[in-house]
Every structure is written in C-alpha cells, then in structure tokens.
Amino acid sequence: MESEGQWWKSQLAADIHQALRIKELKLPTYQAQSPQIGMRRYFADLLAVLSNRYQLCPTARHLAVYLLDLFMDHYDVAVRQLYVIALSCLLLASKFEEKEDRVPKLEQLNTLGFMCSLNLTLNKRDLIKMELLLLETFGWNLCMPTPAHFIDYYLHAAVQEGDLHNGWPLSSMSKTKTFMDKYTHYFLEVSLQEFLSFRPSQVAAACIAASRICLQISPSWTTVLHLLTGYSWDHLTQCIQLMLLAHDNDVKEANKSKSSPSASQSLQPQAHVPHSPHSAALSQLHMLADCQAMGPVGSREFLQPHQASLLSASMPASSFTSFPSLASGLRGLPLQGPISMQVSMGPERHCLGLTYGSGYLSSHHTFTAGCFDR
C-alpha cells in the first residue's frame, strides 16, 4: 500500500477514477426545466453556505446541489417545501460522503435564520419520510460523480517540475502548488453554478486548466494532464472560457466593493485566491481553441452577493413574486432521457403521497469510496 502522501500513485486510486468515469456516463440528463429554475442559484448558494458552516467536504457539497438539481428538474415544488428538500439533500449527501460526527444535527438545522424567518420546523419523522422519498426517487443510488470527486486526483499533476511561470522556471514548487490548490477550489465552487451541461470530470479538468492560466503557468495544458484526464485542450476550451469569464466578473465586483465602502456585503473572490490579470490569457484562449461556438452566456453571475446573509435572514418578498401559482405539493414534470418515473397526481397533494414506478437510475454502484483519500 502506498503511503498516504502518495495515494494517487496506487492502483486503487486509478481503479476508482476509472469506475467514476464509467459511472458519469450513466448520469441522468439535466433538462433545466424546473418552474423554479429562477431560484436555483439561491438554493445552490444556500447549500454551499451551509456546507461551509458545518465544514463538510467538497464532495458532500457538490452532491447535495446535484441531488437538488435532479429533484427540481422533474417536480414542481412549493417554495416553502423547497427549503425542506434542500436540507434533506444536504443531509443525504453528508451521510453518504462524510463521517458520522460531521453530519448536521436536526437541532442545528432548526435554529438556522431562514428557518425561523419562514416559521419552518423540521421533526425527525417528517425528515425521515423526506429522505426516503429522495432515496426512492434516485433509486437508492447516491453514487453520482461530481467534479469534486475528480479534483484531488487531477490536482496531484496540476504543477510539474518542467512548468514555467512567465517564461521562467518556478521559483518555489511548494508555493505554486499552494496557489494552485486555492485557485482550483475557487473554480470548483464556481462550477456549482451553470456547469451542468459538462461532464463532472470535464469540469474538474477545466478547473485545473483555468487555474494554470490565472497563475500564468505554461504550457496551459500538459501531456501529463492530457493522459491523466483523457481530455485534450479542445475538449476543455468552452468550459475554461466560462470559468475565466466568471473569474473576471468576480474581480470586477471585488474592485467595485473596494471603491464603494457602502456597498452591500458580498462574497469576495480574493478571500479564496489572489487576483492575477489574465485578460491576455483569455485572449490567447480564443486564439488557441478553434472549437464550436458557445451558447449565450447572458448576464450570468456565478457567485451571488446575497451569500453572506443567507443564514441570518429570509429571502426578500420580491423573490417570491414570480411564483404565484405554486401548489402546496409536488407535481411531476414531463420526463426525458434515461429517467423513468410515474407520479400519482391529485389536487393539493402532499409530496409524501407520491408513488413511483421503476427506479430513477438504471445502475447501482459497486464501490463505496466517496473521496479518493478515504
């Protein structure tokens, strides 16, 4: 057995990586068809903030968001109940990925600011029923790869001895690896928003490439990384471009906050990584990659300014005005792709009264490791 510091060299790590790559090919297709799609960013940010508060690992955080995405994608969920479902997804993900003492307790969840503001209280019985509903929805299969499951395996090859910084050899390998780790996990957090059209391993590889560009490390993509991830530069260009645009937007927002002391408190990207200009690198990205045209990016904001206040206050009333016709229960939406599920519907029907047909996923995992280093 390899020492803990060299875990990525073991055959076990390679086998887990291969199994996850096969597993991601069977993930259900995300259709982005939820009637509450406009609230998706808010709840993704909410789960991210709660994960940080309870010090959950990145795999638990990303799995919780992915479970919520899949559930919202196929049901019309009342706004108040969406909070309960989000917390249930967080609990399921933390139970699957974390140690038992890391799993949030029911008492902790009931004391959250937004729970008090919305006059919501969870009890053990209803929470168990909600977890059972989610588990049955996903066919009792929570082994769904996310970018966080691949990132540590790719990080070990993110910085190499032959790399150059601004054309010069790296002055400190350890410092470069530290900054690489910070940048990569920053982009990993960015990927919680609007990156569901890419495979999880592709997003993880793009996090490494985007970090190398921001740190001005050349070449931007090495043969070693190509062989390790299985992705060429052209395969990653579109995803990298979105990440660099998100980073540029965060830098601009941070500069606005610095120049405007009265601005509302927001998530500061410099708290994660030091800023380095990469506009030239982004231009170089356009020249190097002759790939298919990107879809419209619009005015996407990948990190929301309300994150700092999620735990202490409820959503403003204006946030709910676009959902006047939400029913009090769940309504099944048209299903597409590999998902096969039938929902028994009725007026004002509670979500726990749903009945299901065949399983949500067609395959079951055959390995138990949630993270590469466990």
Backbone hydrogen bonds in HBPLUS format (Angstrom, degrees):
<---DONOR---> <-ACCEPTOR-->    atom                        ^
c    i                          cat <-CA-CA->   ^        H-A-AA   ^      H-
h    n   atom  resd res      DA  || num        DHA   H-A  angle D-A-AA Bond
n    s   type  num  typ     dist DA aas  dist angle  dist       angle   num
A0006-GLN N   A0003-SER O   2.99 MM   3  5.39 155.5  2.05 112.6 120.4     1
A0009-LYS N   A0006-GLN O   3.06 MM   3  5.77 160.4  2.10 120.9 126.7     2
A0010-SER N   A0007-TRP O   3.15 MM   3  5.60 162.9  2.18 113.7 119.1     3
A0014-ALA N   A0010-SER O   3.41 MM   4  6.78 159.6  2.46 143.0 147.8     4
A0015-ASP N   A0011-GLN O   2.86 MM   4  6.09 153.4  1.93 149.3 157.2     5
A0016-ILE N   A0012-LEU O   2.89 MM   4  6.13 158.5  1.94 152.4 157.8     6
A0017-HIS N   A0013-ALA O   2.97 MM   4  6.14 159.2  2.01 146.6 152.6     7
A0018-GLN N   A0014-ALA O   2.98 MM   4  6.17 158.6  2.02 144.7 150.4     8
A0019-ALA N   A0015-ASP O   2.90 MM   4  6.12 155.3  1.96 146.3 153.4     9
A0020-LEU N   A0016-ILE O   2.90 MM   4  6.12 155.8  1.95 150.8 157.0    10
A0021-ARG N   A0017-HIS O   2.96 MM   4  6.20 152.7  2.03 147.6 155.2    11
A0022-ILE N   A0018-GLN O   3.08 MM   4  6.35 150.7  2.17 144.8 152.0    12
A0023-LYS N   A0019-ALA O   2.90 MM   4  6.09 153.1  1.98 142.5 150.9    13
A0024-GLU N   A0020-LEU O   2.91 MM   4  6.09 151.7  1.99 149.9 155.4    14
A0025-LEU N   A0022-ILE O   3.24 MM   3  5.52 142.1  2.39 102.0 112.2    15
A0026-LYS N   A0023-LYS O   3.02 MM   3  5.54 155.9  2.08 113.5 120.7    16
A0027-LEU N   A0024-GLU O   3.36 MM   3  5.26 168.7  2.38 101.7 104.5    17
A0037-ILE N   A0034-SER O   3.06 MM   3  5.04 143.7  2.20 118.5 114.7    18
A0039-MET N   A0036-GLN O   2.91 MM   3  5.53 158.1  1.95 119.9 126.6    19
A0040-ARG N   A0037-ILE O   3.11 MM   3  5.09 162.4  2.14 105.5 110.4    20
A0043-PHE N   A0039-MET O   3.17 MM   4  6.49 165.8  2.19 160.0 162.1    21
A0044-ALA N   A0040-ARG O   2.94 MM   4  6.11 151.3  2.02 149.9 158.7    22
A0045-ASP N   A0041-ARG O   2.89 MM   4  6.05 160.0  1.93 150.4 155.5    23
A0046-LEU N   A0042-TYR O   2.85 MM   4  6.10 150.0  1.94 143.8 153.3    24
A0047-LEU N   A0043-PHE O   3.00 MM   4  6.15 161.4  2.04 144.1 147.4    25
A0048-ALA N   A0044-ALA O   3.03 MM   4  6.23 150.6  2.12 141.6 150.2    26
A0049-VAL N   A0045-ASP O   2.88 MM   4  6.12 159.9  1.92 153.2 157.9    27
A0050-LEU N   A0046-LEU O   2.96 MM   4  6.19 163.7  1.99 151.3 155.9    28
A0051-SER N   A0047-LEU O   2.89 MM   4  5.97 152.1  1.97 141.3 149.3    29
A0052-ASN N   A0048-ALA O   3.03 MM   4  6.28 155.0  2.09 145.8 151.8    30
A0053-ARG N   A0049-VAL O   2.92 MM   4  6.15 153.8  1.99 146.3 154.2    31
A0054-TYR N   A0050-LEU O   2.97 MM   4  6.19 157.3  2.02 151.1 155.5    32
A0056-LEU N   A0051-SER O   2.87 MM   5  5.08 167.3  1.89 148.4 151.6    33
A0055-GLN N   A0052-ASN O   3.18 MM   3  4.79 156.5  2.23  95.3 101.8    34
A0060-ALA N   A0057-CYS O   3.07 MM   3  5.49 125.5  2.38 109.6 122.3    35
A0061-ARG N   A0057-CYS O   3.19 MM   4  6.55 159.9  2.23 153.4 159.4    36
A0062-HIS N   A0058-PRO O   2.92 MM   4  6.11 170.6  1.93 157.1 158.7    37
A0063-LEU N   A0059-THR O   2.96 MM   4  5.95 153.8  2.03 139.8 147.7    38
A0064-ALA N   A0060-ALA O   2.98 MM   4  6.06 156.5  2.03 145.3 151.3    39
A0065-VAL N   A0061-ARG O   3.20 MM   4  6.50 160.7  2.24 148.5 152.7    40
A0066-TYR N   A0062-HIS O   2.99 MM   4  6.15 156.3  2.04 144.9 151.9    41
A0067-LEU N   A0063-LEU O   2.88 MM   4  6.07 159.7  1.92 153.3 158.0    42
A0068-LEU N   A0064-ALA O   3.09 MM   4  6.30 159.2  2.14 145.5 151.1    43
A0069-ASP N   A0065-VAL O   2.90 MM   4  6.15 154.3  1.97 146.2 153.8    44
A0070-LEU N   A0066-TYR O   3.01 MM   4  6.27 164.3  2.03 153.3 155.9    45
A0071-PHE N   A0067-LEU O   3.04 MM   4  6.24 159.6  2.09 147.8 153.6    46
A0072-MET N   A0068-LEU O   2.89 MM   4  6.01 170.3  1.89 156.3 159.1    47
A0073-ASP N   A0069-ASP O   2.92 MM   4  5.93 142.4  2.06 143.0 153.6    48
A0074-HIS N   A0071-PHE O   3.27 MM   3  5.70 157.0  2.33 108.1 114.4    49
A0333-LEU N   A0074-HIS O   3.07 MM 259  5.01 155.4  2.13 125.7 123.3    50
A0076-ASP N   A0331-ARG O   2.74 MM 255  4.85 150.6  1.82 136.4 146.7    51
A0331-ARG N   A0076-ASP O   3.10 MM 255  4.85 139.2  2.27 119.5 131.5    52
A0082-LEU N   A0078-ALA O   2.89 MM   4  6.10 132.0  2.12 146.6 161.2    53
A0082-LEU N   A0079-VAL O   3.02 MM   3  5.01 130.3  2.27  95.5 109.7    54
A0083-TYR N   A0080-ARG O   3.30 MM   3  5.68 140.4  2.46 103.5 112.2    55
A0085-ILE N   A0081-GLN O   2.94 MM   4  6.27 159.7  1.98 153.5 159.3    56
A0086-ALA N   A0082-LEU O   2.91 MM   4  6.02 156.1  1.97 142.8 149.3    57
A0087-LEU N   A0083-TYR O   3.04 MM   4  6.30 161.3  2.08 149.6 153.9    58
A0088-SER N   A0084-VAL O   2.94 MM   4  6.15 150.8  2.02 144.3 153.1    59
A0089-CYS N   A0085-ILE O   2.88 MM   4  6.15 152.3  1.96 149.6 156.7    60
A0090-LEU N   A0086-ALA O   3.00 MM   4  6.30 151.4  2.09 144.4 152.4    61
A0091-LEU N   A0087-LEU O   2.94 MM   4  6.23 154.4  2.00 146.8 153.3    62
A0092-LEU N   A0088-SER O   2.92 MM   4  6.15 165.3  1.94 151.2 155.0    63
A0093-ALA N   A0089-CYS O   2.96 MM   4  6.06 165.5  1.98 148.4 152.7    64
A0094-SER N   A0090-LEU O   2.97 MM   4  6.07 158.6  2.01 145.3 151.4    65
A0095-LYS N   A0091-LEU O   2.89 MM   4  6.04 153.6  1.96 148.7 156.0    66
A0096-PHE N   A0092-LEU O   3.00 MM   4  6.17 143.6  2.13 143.1 152.9    67
A0097-GLU N   A0093-ALA O   2.91 MM   4  6.04 152.9  1.99 148.7 155.7    68
A0098-GLU N   A0094-SER O   2.78 MM   4  5.05 151.4  1.86 133.4 141.4    69
A0102-ARG N   A0099-LYS O   3.00 MM   3  5.50 156.8  2.05 115.8 123.3    70
A0103-VAL N   A0100-GLU O   3.24 MM   3  5.55 153.8  2.31 108.0 115.2    71
A0108-GLN N   A0105-LYS O   3.06 MM   3  5.27 122.4  2.40 100.4 114.6    72
A0109-LEU N   A0105-LYS O   3.17 MM   4  6.57 154.8  2.23 152.3 159.0    73
A0110-ASN N   A0106-LEU O   3.10 MM   4  6.35 154.2  2.17 150.3 156.9    74
A0111-THR N   A0108-GLN O   3.29 MM   3  5.44 146.4  2.41  99.5 108.8    75
A0112-LEU N   A0109-LEU O   3.28 MM   3  5.51 167.6  2.30 109.5 112.4    76
A0115-MET N   A0112-LEU O   3.16 MM   3  5.36 125.8  2.47 101.5 115.3    77
A0116-CYS N   A0112-LEU O   3.19 MM   4  6.55 156.5  2.25 155.1 161.1    78
A0113-GLY N   A0311-LEU O   2.87 MM 198  5.05 124.9  2.18 154.8 153.0    79
A0117-SER N   A0113-GLY O   2.98 MM   4  6.22 160.0  2.02 150.7 157.0    80
A0118-LEU N   A0114-PHE O   2.99 MM   4  6.01 149.5  2.08 139.0 145.9    81
A0120-LEU N   A0115-MET O   2.85 MM   5  5.01 165.0  1.87 155.1 156.7    82
A0119-ASN N   A0116-CYS O   3.11 MM   3  4.90 152.8  2.19  97.0 105.2    83
A0127-LEU N   A0123-ASN O   3.01 MM   4  6.13 158.8  2.05 157.4 164.2    84
A0128-ILE N   A0124-LYS O   3.00 MM   4  6.15 156.0  2.06 147.4 152.9    85
A0129-LYS N   A0125-ARG O   3.12 MM   4  6.42 156.5  2.17 146.8 153.2    86
A0130-MET N   A0126-ASP O   2.94 MM   4  6.20 153.0  2.01 145.7 152.9    87
A0131-GLU N   A0127-LEU O   2.94 MM   4  6.18 157.3  1.99 147.9 154.0    88
A0132-LEU N   A0128-ILE O   2.91 MM   4  6.14 154.9  1.98 147.4 154.4    89
A0133-LEU N   A0129-LYS O   2.92 MM   4  6.16 150.0  2.01 143.3 151.6    90
A0134-LEU N   A0130-MET O   2.97 MM   4  6.26 160.0  2.01 150.2 154.8    91
A0135-LEU N   A0131-GLU O   2.86 MM   4  6.08 163.9  1.89 151.0 155.8    92
A0136-GLU N   A0132-LEU O   2.92 MM   4  6.05 158.3  1.96 146.4 152.1    93
A0137-THR N   A0133-LEU O   2.92 MM   4  6.10 148.0  2.02 141.7 151.4    94
A0138-PHE N   A0134-LEU O   2.96 MM   4  6.28 150.1  2.05 150.3 157.6    95
A0140-TRP N   A0135-LEU O   2.62 MM   5  4.69 161.4  1.66 158.9 153.1    96
A0139-GLY N   A0136-GLU O   3.17 MM   3  4.91 162.6  2.20 101.4 104.2    97
A0141-ASN N   A0138-PHE O   3.17 MM   3  5.72 150.7  2.26 112.2 119.8    98
A0144-MET N   A0142-LEU O   2.87 MM   2  5.61 126.3  2.16 110.6  94.3    99
A0149-HIS N   A0146-THR O   2.96 MM   3  5.47 148.5  2.06 115.5 124.3   100
A0150-PHE N   A0147-PRO O   3.10 MM   3  5.48 149.3  2.20 108.4 117.0   101
A0151-ILE N   A0147-PRO O   3.18 MM   4  6.25 139.7  2.35 150.3 161.7   102
A0154-TYR N   A0150-PHE O   3.16 MM   4  6.42 149.9  2.25 154.0 163.1   103
A0155-LEU N   A0151-ILE O   2.86 MM   4  5.98 141.7  2.01 147.0 158.5   104
A0157-ALA N   A0154-TYR O   3.20 MM   3  5.83 152.5  2.28 113.9 120.8   105
A0158-ALA N   A0155-LEU O   3.02 MM   3  4.84 166.8  2.04 106.3 110.0   106
A0163-ASP N   A0160-GLN O   3.15 MM   3  5.60 168.2  2.16 118.3 121.5   107
A0164-LEU N   A0218-SER O   2.96 MM  54  5.21 165.8  1.98 156.5 159.9   108
A0218-SER N   A0164-LEU O   2.81 MM  54  5.21 161.3  1.84 148.3 154.9   109
A0165-HIS N   A0168-TRP O   2.61 MM   3  5.14 165.0  1.63 159.2 158.7   110
A0168-TRP N   A0165-HIS O   3.03 MM   3  5.14 165.1  2.05 109.1 113.4   111
A0166-ASN N   A0216-GLN O   3.30 MM  50  6.12 150.6  2.39 168.0 170.5   112
A0176-THR N   A0172-SER O   3.08 MM   4  6.19 158.4  2.13 145.5 152.0   113
A0177-LYS N   A0173-MET O   2.97 MM   4  6.17 155.1  2.03 147.1 153.6   114
A0178-THR N   A0174-SER O   3.00 MM   4  6.25 146.5  2.12 141.2 150.5   115
A0179-PHE N   A0175-LYS O   2.98 MM   4  6.29 163.6  2.01 154.4 157.0   116
A0180-MET N   A0176-THR O   2.85 MM   4  6.01 151.4  1.93 144.5 153.7   117
A0181-ASP N   A0177-LYS O   2.91 MM   4  6.07 153.4  1.99 142.7 148.9   118
A0182-LYS N   A0178-THR O   3.11 MM   4  6.43 155.1  2.18 145.8 152.1   119
A0183-TYR N   A0179-PHE O   2.92 MM   4  6.12 171.5  1.93 155.3 157.5   120
A0184-THR N   A0180-MET O   2.89 MM   4  5.93 164.0  1.91 149.6 154.7   121
A0185-HIS N   A0181-ASP O   3.10 MM   4  6.20 161.5  2.13 144.6 149.1   122
A0186-TYR N   A0182-LYS O   2.97 MM   4  6.16 139.9  2.13 141.5 153.2   123
A0186-TYR N   A0183-TYR O   3.12 MM   3  4.98 122.0  2.47  90.8 106.1   124
A0187-PHE N   A0183-TYR O   2.95 MM   4  6.32 163.4  1.98 157.0 159.5   125
A0188-LEU N   A0184-THR O   2.86 MM   4  6.09 140.2  2.02 138.2 150.8   126
A0189-GLU N   A0185-HIS O   3.07 MM   4  6.24 146.1  2.19 135.3 142.0   127
A0189-GLU N   A0186-TYR O   3.09 MM   3  5.23 122.3  2.44  97.6 111.3   128
A0190-VAL N   A0186-TYR O   3.01 MM   4  6.40 152.1  2.09 145.4 154.0   129
A0191-SER N   A0187-PHE O   2.95 MM   4  6.16 142.0  2.09 141.1 150.5   130
A0192-LEU N   A0189-GLU O   3.11 MM   3  5.56 163.0  2.14 111.1 116.5   131
A0193-GLN N   A0190-VAL O   3.09 MM   3  6.01 170.4  2.09 125.8 128.7   132
A0198-PHE N   A0195-PHE O   3.41 MM   3  5.98 168.9  2.42 113.1 116.2   133
A0202-GLN N   A0199-ARG O   3.02 MM   3  5.10 121.2  2.37 100.1 115.6   134
A0203-VAL N   A0199-ARG O   3.00 MM   4  6.36 152.8  2.08 156.6 164.4   135
A0204-ALA N   A0200-PRO O   3.01 MM   4  6.30 159.3  2.06 149.8 155.3   136
A0205-ALA N   A0201-SER O   2.99 MM   4  6.17 159.3  2.04 144.2 149.5   137
A0206-ALA N   A0202-GLN O   2.95 MM   4  6.12 152.4  2.02 142.7 150.8   138
A0207-CYS N   A0203-VAL O   2.93 MM   4  6.22 143.3  2.07 145.7 155.5   139
A0208-ILE N   A0204-ALA O   3.32 MM   4  6.72 149.3  2.42 143.5 150.1   140
A0209-ALA N   A0205-ALA O   3.08 MM   4  6.43 163.3  2.11 150.6 154.7   141
A0210-ALA N   A0206-ALA O   2.81 MM   4  5.92 168.2  1.83 154.9 158.1   142
A0211-SER N   A0207-CYS O   3.08 MM   4  6.11 149.6  2.18 136.2 144.4   143
A0212-ARG N   A0208-ILE O   3.02 MM   4  6.32 152.5  2.10 149.0 156.3   144
A0213-ILE N   A0209-ALA O   3.04 MM   4  6.34 149.8  2.14 146.9 155.2   145
A0214-CYS N   A0210-ALA O   2.99 MM   4  6.25 162.3  2.02 148.9 153.2   146
A0215-LEU N   A0211-SER O   2.96 MM   4  6.12 150.8  2.04 146.0 153.9   147
A0217-ILE N   A0212-ARG O   2.86 MM   5  5.11 173.5  1.87 159.3 159.4   148
A0216-GLN N   A0213-ILE O   3.02 MM   3  4.92 155.0  2.08 101.5 108.8   149
A0226-HIS N   A0222-THR O   2.96 MM   4  6.19 151.7  2.04 143.5 152.3   150
A0227-LEU N   A0223-THR O   2.89 MM   4  6.12 161.1  1.93 152.8 156.3   151
A0228-LEU N   A0224-VAL O   2.90 MM   4  6.06 154.5  1.97 145.8 153.6   152
A0229-THR N   A0225-LEU O   2.91 MM   4  5.89 171.6  1.92 149.3 151.9   153
A0230-GLY N   A0226-HIS O   2.82 MM   4  5.39 143.8  1.95 136.6 147.5   154
A0235-HIS N   A0232-SER O   3.14 MM   3  5.31 127.7  2.43  99.2 112.4   155
A0236-LEU N   A0233-TRP O   3.04 MM   3  5.37 141.4  2.20 105.6 116.4   156
A0237-THR N   A0233-TRP O   3.16 MM   4  6.22 127.0  2.46 149.4 163.5   157
A0240-ILE N   A0236-LEU O   2.90 MM   4  6.02 165.9  1.92 165.7 170.4   158
A0241-GLN N   A0237-THR O   2.92 MM   4  6.05 159.4  1.96 152.5 157.9   159
A0242-LEU N   A0238-GLN O   3.25 MM   4  6.54 156.1  2.31 144.7 149.6   160
A0243-MET N   A0239-CYS O   3.13 MM   4  6.43 154.9  2.20 146.5 153.4   161
A0244-LEU N   A0240-ILE O   2.91 MM   4  6.19 159.1  1.96 158.0 163.2   162
A0245-LEU N   A0241-GLN O   3.01 MM   4  6.18 154.3  2.07 146.6 153.8   163
A0246-ALA N   A0242-LEU O   2.99 MM   4  6.20 151.7  2.07 141.9 149.7   164
A0247-HIS N   A0243-MET O   2.91 MM   4  6.19 152.9  1.98 145.0 152.7   165
A0248-ASP N   A0244-LEU O   2.91 MM   4  6.14 159.8  1.95 147.3 152.3   166
A0249-ASN N   A0245-LEU O   3.00 MM   4  6.24 156.2  2.06 146.0 152.3   167
A0250-ASP N   A0246-ALA O   2.97 MM   4  6.25 151.7  2.05 146.1 153.8   168
A0251-VAL N   A0247-HIS O   2.95 MM   4  6.24 153.9  2.02 151.2 158.2   169
A0252-LYS N   A0248-ASP O   3.01 MM   4  6.28 158.3  2.06 148.3 153.9   170
A0253-GLU N   A0249-ASN O   2.96 MM   4  6.20 159.0  2.00 147.7 153.4   171
A0254-ALA N   A0250-ASP O   2.87 MM   4  6.04 153.3  1.94 144.7 152.3   172
A0255-ASN N   A0251-VAL O   2.94 MM   4  6.18 154.6  2.00 147.9 154.4   173
A0256-LYS N   A0252-LYS O   2.97 MM   4  6.23 150.2  2.06 146.0 154.3   174
A0257-SER N   A0253-GLU O   2.98 MM   4  6.23 153.5  2.05 145.2 152.2   175
A0258-LYS N   A0254-ALA O   3.02 MM   4  6.30 147.9  2.12 143.6 152.3   176
A0259-SER N   A0255-ASN O   3.06 MM   4  6.27 153.9  2.13 143.9 150.3   177
A0260-SER N   A0256-LYS O   2.94 MM   4  6.00 125.1  2.25 140.6 154.9   178
A0263-ALA N   A0260-SER O   3.04 MM   3  5.51 165.4  2.06 118.8 122.4   179
A0271-ALA N   A0268-GLN O   3.03 MM   3  5.61 159.6  2.07 115.8 122.3   180
A0272-HIS N   A0269-PRO O   2.95 MM   3  5.46 154.5  2.01 112.1 120.0   181
A0273-VAL N   A0269-PRO O   3.15 MM   4  6.51 164.6  2.18 154.4 157.8   182
A0281-ALA N   A0278-HIS O   2.96 MM   3  4.83 113.2  2.42  90.5 107.5   183
A0282-LEU N   A0278-HIS O   2.79 MM   4  6.12 149.8  1.88 151.7 160.5   184
A0283-SER N   A0279-SER O   2.92 MM   4  6.23 151.4  2.00 144.9 152.6   185
A0284-GLN N   A0280-ALA O   2.81 MM   4  6.07 150.3  1.90 142.3 151.5   186
A0285-LEU N   A0281-ALA O   2.83 MM   4  6.08 140.9  1.99 139.7 150.7   187
A0286-HIS N   A0282-LEU O   3.22 MM   4  6.60 147.4  2.33 141.7 148.3   188
A0287-MET N   A0283-SER O   3.21 MM   4  6.60 149.9  2.30 143.4 151.4   189
A0288-LEU N   A0284-GLN O   2.81 MM   4  6.02 157.9  1.86 155.8 161.9   190
A0289-ALA N   A0285-LEU O   3.09 MM   4  6.03 159.6  2.13 147.3 151.7   191
A0309-SER N   A0306-HIS O   3.17 MM   3  5.70 147.1  2.28 114.1 122.5   192
A0310-LEU N   A0307-GLN O   3.28 MM   3  5.39 172.7  2.28 111.8 113.7   193
A0312-SER N   A0309-SER O   3.34 MM   3  5.45 144.9  2.47 101.3 110.6   194
A0319-SER N   A0316-PRO O   2.93 MM   3  5.58 154.8  2.00 116.8 124.5   195
A0320-PHE N   A0317-ALA O   3.07 MM   3  5.70 162.6  2.10 117.2 122.4   196
A0321-THR N   A0318-SER O   3.41 MM   3  5.34 159.1  2.46  99.5 105.3   197
A0323-PHE N   A0320-PHE O   3.13 MM   3  5.66 164.1  2.16 121.7 123.1   198
A0353-GLY N   A0350-HIS O   3.01 MM   3  5.60 162.2  2.05 117.7 123.4   199
A0354-LEU N   A0351-CYS O   3.19 MM   3  5.72 160.8  2.23 119.6 119.8   200
